[in-house]
């Protein structure tokens, strides 16, 4: 409904304070640089009353806050809309103007027509509202340093001064009302205005971004950022812009194989527009142009930078004041236009739609210990011949409280090893004192060497072999300031827990802090238990996400890879969306996936294994990885309730499914898979894994088609799924001799897995095969289903009888109750077991600490999730050095189960976005976990689910919160229907609650929003 003011029937003057809050536009709070013509609005309702729901809303959008009334709203008055929608409500007002701030609010009525409340005004601000890099840019061009040879030493530093506008005389200067900086780079940039680093708001203060504008397929799209720089511009009568350009992903070997990559190097460039608006209604722009008075040099302190190799900073070459007014740049070079558009005329320049990657001070890490080594000893007696470091006890600090702020002096030949206690991603901020010209090198690593064969140095030194060719070194050359010098790299990043420091002269390290960089800046979920090992696992998973959600979801942050592997992304996506507000981040990555489909995909239809860029993007054989292009939109839609990602990607997804059909025809087989069930201890046919993923993609397409009104296509995908299922059963499900067998040995496993045993064969009835058969229902009878569950239980149980019956199985070498899945089985393992009535096995696997298991790494001191189940062991040392990351989130996908099944906060696939959801905690049958507390900030507000087992009853004490404007189906274990009680009242008798039944020891109720404190007798 549009236009006019509509009074709602039964309004009430009594409303709760902040009853309507959490206002978002494009899923962000008070965003700048919104380029959507019809942005999406969202809000939440808070209410202490039970059963609070929205019956209607009215959105007002105005050009100023004082116009936010129904009578004066001059941009949009939705009128009273009878709807419970409060997620992704589309704007339908006047056309939005570029570079304009709009103010808005929303009033909500409940289902009975009573006023719930009116939200405090919020705002959003449009960006340049263009995609061609021309409209709205006022003549800004890509510029770089004139005559600069790509890859030559020195980062380009560009500057421009301009006087602010005057009205007649310098004394009669109009007041600056607002100033916005729009900036992008081919490469990465640091931006300065009037001598100040341009920062972004964070946690009530400001912080610096790292490596803006991020990584995309540059020949398809480049992002620009928007900054409010009003405070920086109003300080002086002139404005000075300064830009430092780094190679980033655009001009580094991380992009080898990419269409935009050049072995000779790419010219770095910046495009920027500073828009200044004055109180008198006039405006002024400063843009990047080759003839606009810009100057450039590469003689500054930034001597070298590379994503893999690190950064070299020579403080002796600093140019004090170069970002401020009055600096003498007459000796600097001119700038020139960089002809990027000529080479890539179809590349779009788009506003970055989400929160940028930034340094998060709340997660800073200080040293837990500092060890000073003066040499090596014991080579002859050590197992690997490398010996151990000689520790100088006098300079070594082992007390964490003292190490956090300790100073340490080292000379030539000494090495100081800082242990930050946490594997993390970002940069180190360090402070030094020493003579001018002293060269200090900070080398980063995730582990310390032991005495095993795989170690690359003496015991106690920093292990770096797993970085492969990445140098991962921060080099600082001192200028000799007697007051000390402080630096942190800004044109690269590292994955590290340990920092090894050496110097060419005597220097004192007076401080070192690990600065965490991430795109996962707002965390939305928690799960804690009374088991410290499980809590550590959850913490490791969260840290892995922080580190690898950096502009794109990467596989690892430390070695010469750091790529957006799509298989890792899709497996972890649900966990990632529980943990953090990552819907926009992953939707943006999906845009990149679609770009990669057109640039690198086979026949421009196959989704790729890596996005963005071309490194390791092989044509064909993408099963489980390429399917990310379908699974990711479905997951984002399910978790956020916003189907935009489905609509926007529909044609790309259908093109992909059609491509598979063209490849395999009426065999209904998948495309094949180079990777298969990656790094699984028990091998499964890679073709089988591709086949199940083909079926999975078809099923998800059917669901998404129905959501966006494509009914006929949905029915077609349901038929496709049925045919894939039948073809799978015919090929793989054997009932020969009356025995059910999943023939997962039909075909080889991944042919490219580094470190794999070349003699290892695929096996029938592998865990991953059985799990996917059960998940997709690829069987014909319930009897077969029961048999398959039994086969899976036997495989997991792996007792002496099983080993005797399967003497050639890889399972023989492992303990009882262990998993044997790889990347494509890990996120379905515990959920399928629980859905099939075996939560006992899920919990046994969760608690297992023998190899392979989740807690194996925890027991071995991990602070992030490893790439391999056996990345390190005390007995065998380091895993295969050719591919061995200690920060790889894929196996952390178990946390999806911890939220949905252990804590019991599960989405309802038929009600995306937790409009309706399921509360069904599963009690630990092993008895080790007796308390769980889970929370998730859904699109409607915080959901809580907490349980504790009181053995005296035995009784389950359960607390839950269902946010307003949503409802839940509650399923609790109980001895009888009426044993679930609120106080002394059976829950079924509580007002607003509907009893659904009691089956198999579980009582089900439909519960409205509100808080619940319940008890239930377990037996």
Secondary structure, DSSP 8 states (H G I E B T S, - for coil): --SS----TT--S---TTSEEEEEETTBSS-S-B--TT-EEEEEE--SSTT--EEEEEEEEESSGGG-STTT-SSEE---B-----SSEE--SS---TT-EEEEEEEEEETTS-EEEE---EEEEB----SSSSTTSTT---EEETT--TT-SS--EEEEEEE---SSSTTS---EEEEEEEEEEESEEEEEETTEE--EEETTEEE-BSSTT----TTTEEEEEEEE-HHHHTTSSEEEEEEEEE-TTTTSGGGTT-TT--TT----EEEEEEEEEETTS-EEEEE--TTTT-EEES-SSEEEEETTTEEEEEGGG--TTTTSTT---TTSEEEEE--HHHH-TT-EEEE--S---EE-GGG-EE-SEEEEEEEEE-TTTSTTS--EEEE-TTT-B--HHHHTT--EEE-TT-EEEEEEEEEEEEEEEEEEEE-TT-EEEEEEESEE--SSTT-SSSBTSEE-GGGTT---EEEEE----TT-EEEE--S--EEEEEEEEEESS-EEEEEEEEEEEES--SB-EEEEES-HHHHHHHHHHHHHHHHHBSSSB-S-SSSS----BHHHHHHHHHHHHHHB--HHHHHHHHHHHHHHHHHTSGGGTS--SBSSSSTT--SS-BTTTTTHHHHHHHHHHHHH--THHHHHHHHHHHHHHHHHHHHHGGG-----BSSSSTT-SS---HHHHHHHHHHHHHHHHHHHHHHTT-HHHHHHHHHHHHHHHHHHHHHHEE-GGG--EE-TTSS---SS-TT--TT----TT-HHHHHHHHHHT-SSSHHHHHHHHHHHHHHHH--HHHHHHTTTSGGGGS-SS-----TTTHHHHHHHHHHTT-HHHHHHHHH--SSSSHHHHHHTT-SS--SSTTSEETTTEE--TTS--S---GGGGHHHHIIIIII-EEE-TTSGGGTEEEE-----TTSS--EEEEEEEETTEEEEEEEEEETTTTEEEEEEEE-TT-EEEEEEE-SSGGG-EETTEEGGGSTT-EEEEEETTEEEEEE-SEEEEEEEE--
